[in-house]
Amino acid sequence: MQDQFYLNCKLKLEKGGILVRNIDSPMMSLNSIRRGKKIFEKLFSKVKIFNAYIPSYVSGEYSFVLLADTINENINWEKWQLMEMELQYYNKDIHYSSFIHPKYVQKAL
C-alpha cells in the first residue's frame, strides 16, 4: 500500500466523505490487514475494519476498511425504516455485527 495514493484519495474526498476498500481475509492475511491499518491510521482519523461473509471466497470471510476523518456513527434507523427498502441481506443487526471481529482478529489489531 502506498501512502501517497491514499493521501491523494483523501484529498479528493468531500467534507464528510468516506473511502471504503477491500483489505483482505483475516483468515488468509491477518498481517496484511494489520499493516494496512497502521498505514491508514497515519492518514485518516477514523479507520474502521469490517467483515463480510462471502461464500464464493476461499475462506468465506473477507474484510474491508472504512477510511474518513469524520464519521457520523449515529444512524437514524427510524428514518431508514421509513425508506421501506426491501433488502434481502442488510439490516441493523448485520450492520453492527460487521464491525465485531473474532477474538483472533481483535487480538491482532
Buried (B, 14 or more C-beta within 10 A) or exposed (E): EEEEEBEEBBEEBEEEEBBEEEBBBBBEBBEBBBBBBEBBEEBBEBBBBBBBEEEEEEEEBBBBBBBBBEBEEEEEEEEBEEEEEEEEEEEEEEEEEBEEBEEEBEEBB
